[in-house]
Protein backbone atom coordinates (compact mmCIF):
# COMPACT_ATOMS: atom_id res chain seq x y z
CA UNK A 1 0.00 0.00 0.00
CA UNK A 2 1.25 3.50 -0.85
CA UNK A 3 0.53 6.75 0.98
CA UNK A 4 1.67 10.34 0.98
CA UNK A 5 1.99 12.12 4.33
CA UNK A 6 2.23 15.92 4.39
CA UNK A 7 5.08 17.24 6.52
CA UNK A 8 4.59 20.93 5.79
CA UNK A 9 3.63 23.08 2.81
CA UNK A 10 6.73 22.20 0.81
CA UNK A 11 7.59 18.68 2.05
CA UNK A 12 5.88 15.31 2.10
CA UNK A 13 6.89 11.76 3.05
CA UNK A 14 6.21 8.75 0.83
CA UNK A 15 5.27 5.59 2.74
CA UNK A 16 4.78 1.98 1.77
CA UNK A 17 5.33 0.53 -1.69
CA UNK A 18 5.74 2.65 -4.81
CA UNK A 19 5.44 0.07 -7.55
CA UNK A 20 3.45 -0.64 -10.68
CA UNK A 21 0.40 -1.69 -8.65
CA UNK A 22 0.38 1.73 -6.91
CA UNK A 23 0.64 3.87 -10.06
CA UNK A 24 -3.09 4.49 -10.54
CA UNK A 25 -3.26 6.00 -7.06
CA UNK A 26 0.27 7.43 -6.74
CA UNK A 27 0.59 9.41 -9.98
CA UNK A 28 -2.29 11.86 -9.36
CA UNK A 29 -1.41 12.10 -5.66
CA UNK A 30 2.24 13.01 -6.28
CA UNK A 31 1.44 15.20 -9.28
CA UNK A 32 -1.08 17.17 -7.24
CA UNK A 33 1.42 17.53 -4.39
CA UNK A 34 3.96 19.06 -6.79
CA UNK A 35 1.31 21.34 -8.30
CA UNK A 36 0.42 22.65 -4.84
CA UNK A 37 4.01 23.50 -3.88
CA UNK A 38 5.67 20.36 -2.52
CA UNK A 39 9.34 20.54 -3.53
CA UNK A 40 10.80 17.84 -1.27
CA UNK A 41 9.80 14.20 -1.02
CA UNK A 42 11.18 12.27 1.95
CA UNK A 43 11.54 8.66 0.82
CA UNK A 44 12.42 7.27 4.27
CA UNK A 45 9.00 5.61 4.61
CA UNK A 46 9.28 3.63 1.37
CA UNK A 47 9.63 -0.09 1.93
CA UNK A 48 9.95 -0.84 -1.77
CA UNK A 49 10.22 0.98 -5.07
CA UNK A 50 10.35 -0.64 -8.50
CA UNK A 51 11.21 0.78 -11.90
CA UNK A 52 7.68 2.12 -12.35
CA UNK A 53 8.06 4.11 -9.11
CA UNK A 54 11.45 5.44 -10.15
CA UNK A 55 10.04 6.36 -13.56
CA UNK A 56 7.20 8.29 -11.92
CA UNK A 57 9.57 10.26 -9.68
CA UNK A 58 11.86 10.94 -12.66
CA UNK A 59 8.85 12.17 -14.68
CA UNK A 60 7.77 14.48 -11.84
CA UNK A 61 11.27 15.92 -11.47
CA UNK A 62 11.75 16.36 -15.22
CA UNK A 63 8.37 17.67 -16.30
CA UNK A 64 6.51 18.99 -13.28
CA UNK A 65 8.99 20.28 -10.71
CA UNK A 66 12.61 20.62 -11.81
CA UNK A 67 13.60 21.72 -8.29
CA UNK A 68 12.04 18.63 -6.66
CA UNK A 69 14.38 17.04 -4.11
CA UNK A 70 14.24 13.35 -3.20
CA UNK A 71 15.82 12.71 0.21
CA UNK A 72 16.05 10.13 2.98
CA UNK A 73 16.08 7.07 0.75
CA UNK A 74 16.64 3.75 2.56
CA UNK A 75 19.42 1.50 1.20
CA UNK A 76 17.04 -0.70 -0.80
CA UNK A 77 15.46 2.32 -2.48
CA UNK A 78 18.90 3.79 -3.22
CA UNK A 79 19.91 0.46 -4.76
CA UNK A 80 16.93 0.51 -7.15
CA UNK A 81 17.85 4.01 -8.35
CA UNK A 82 21.48 2.89 -8.78
CA UNK A 83 20.49 -0.20 -10.77
CA UNK A 84 18.87 2.01 -13.38
CA UNK A 85 21.64 4.61 -13.36
CA UNK A 86 19.70 7.36 -11.57
CA UNK A 87 21.51 7.26 -8.23
CA UNK A 88 22.28 11.00 -8.40
CA UNK A 89 18.56 11.76 -8.42
CA UNK A 90 18.14 10.74 -4.77
CA UNK A 91 19.99 11.67 -1.58
CA UNK A 92 20.43 9.23 1.32
LINTA-V658763 format. One record per residue. N is the residue number from 1. RES is the residue in three letters. PHI is phi as a letter, one per 30 degrees, with the letter a starting at -180 (* if undefined). Layout:
# LINTA-V658763
n:N res:RES phi:PHI
n:N res:RES phi:PHI
This chain:
# LINTA-V658763
n:1 res:UNK phi:*
n:2 res:UNK phi:c
n:3 res:UNK phi:b
n:4 res:UNK phi:b
n:5 res:UNK phi:c
n:6 res:UNK phi:d
n:7 res:UNK phi:c
n:8 res:UNK phi:a
n:9 res:UNK phi:d
n:10 res:UNK phi:c
n:11 res:UNK phi:b
n:12 res:UNK phi:b
n:13 res:UNK phi:c
n:14 res:UNK phi:c
n:15 res:UNK phi:b
n:16 res:UNK phi:j
n:17 res:UNK phi:c
n:18 res:UNK phi:c
n:19 res:UNK phi:b
n:20 res:UNK phi:e
n:21 res:UNK phi:d
n:22 res:UNK phi:c
n:23 res:UNK phi:e
n:24 res:UNK phi:e
n:25 res:UNK phi:d
n:26 res:UNK phi:d
n:27 res:UNK phi:e
n:28 res:UNK phi:d
n:29 res:UNK phi:d
n:30 res:UNK phi:d
n:31 res:UNK phi:d
n:32 res:UNK phi:d
n:33 res:UNK phi:e
n:34 res:UNK phi:d
n:35 res:UNK phi:d
n:36 res:UNK phi:c
n:37 res:UNK phi:j
n:38 res:UNK phi:d
n:39 res:UNK phi:b
n:40 res:UNK phi:b
n:41 res:UNK phi:c
n:42 res:UNK phi:d
n:43 res:UNK phi:c
n:44 res:UNK phi:d
n:45 res:UNK phi:d
n:46 res:UNK phi:d
n:47 res:UNK phi:d
n:48 res:UNK phi:a
n:49 res:UNK phi:b
n:50 res:UNK phi:c
n:51 res:UNK phi:d
n:52 res:UNK phi:d
n:53 res:UNK phi:d
n:54 res:UNK phi:d
n:55 res:UNK phi:d
n:56 res:UNK phi:d
n:57 res:UNK phi:d
n:58 res:UNK phi:d
n:59 res:UNK phi:d
n:60 res:UNK phi:e
n:61 res:UNK phi:d
n:62 res:UNK phi:d
n:63 res:UNK phi:c
n:64 res:UNK phi:c
n:65 res:UNK phi:a
n:66 res:UNK phi:e
n:67 res:UNK phi:c
n:68 res:UNK phi:d
n:69 res:UNK phi:c
n:70 res:UNK phi:c
n:71 res:UNK phi:b
n:72 res:UNK phi:i
n:73 res:UNK phi:d
n:74 res:UNK phi:d
n:75 res:UNK phi:e
n:76 res:UNK phi:d
n:77 res:UNK phi:d
n:78 res:UNK phi:e
n:79 res:UNK phi:d
n:80 res:UNK phi:d
n:81 res:UNK phi:d
n:82 res:UNK phi:d
n:83 res:UNK phi:d
n:84 res:UNK phi:c
n:85 res:UNK phi:i
n:86 res:UNK phi:c
n:87 res:UNK phi:d
n:88 res:UNK phi:d
n:89 res:UNK phi:d
n:90 res:UNK phi:b
n:91 res:UNK phi:c
n:92 res:UNK phi:d
